[in-house]
Amino acid sequence: QVQLVESGGGLVQPGGSLRLSCAASGSIFSIAAMGWYRQAPGNARELVATITSGRNARYADSVKGRFTISRDNAKNTVYLEMNSLKPEDTAVYYCNSNPPIAPMWGQGTQVTVSS
């Protein structure tokens, strides 16, 4: 079973940027679609970006134009570039396949947007 480890989160001011990474312990080449999800306190986990093996990407309306998802199959890594961050982007961010596979959930990485 592939294990996923997210990193790159932190505290950033509104309007700032962060780049998240998701490193897989095994090959993600065969996984058709990977996604970044987030969960804010009191909210359900939501899908914010997804990318297919052909590198076609889609985004939630709330992040469209600000976030960019990418994948490097050779490095078994998925990235999320986040720009123009807003306080409402504060959440724990996770990666997983899309649709998600329960055993693959990692610990996530905390993103806090605050002045």
Secondary structure as UniProt FT lines:
FT   STRAND          4..7
FT   STRAND          10..12
FT   TURN            14..15
FT   STRAND          18..24
FT   TURN            29..30
FT   STRAND          33..39
FT   TURN            41..42
FT   STRAND          46..52
FT   TURN            53..54
FT   STRAND          57..59
FT   TURN            61..66
FT   STRAND          67..72
FT   TURN            73..76
FT   STRAND          77..82
FT   HELIX           87..89
FT   STRAND          91..97
FT   HELIX           102..104
FT   STRAND          109..113
//
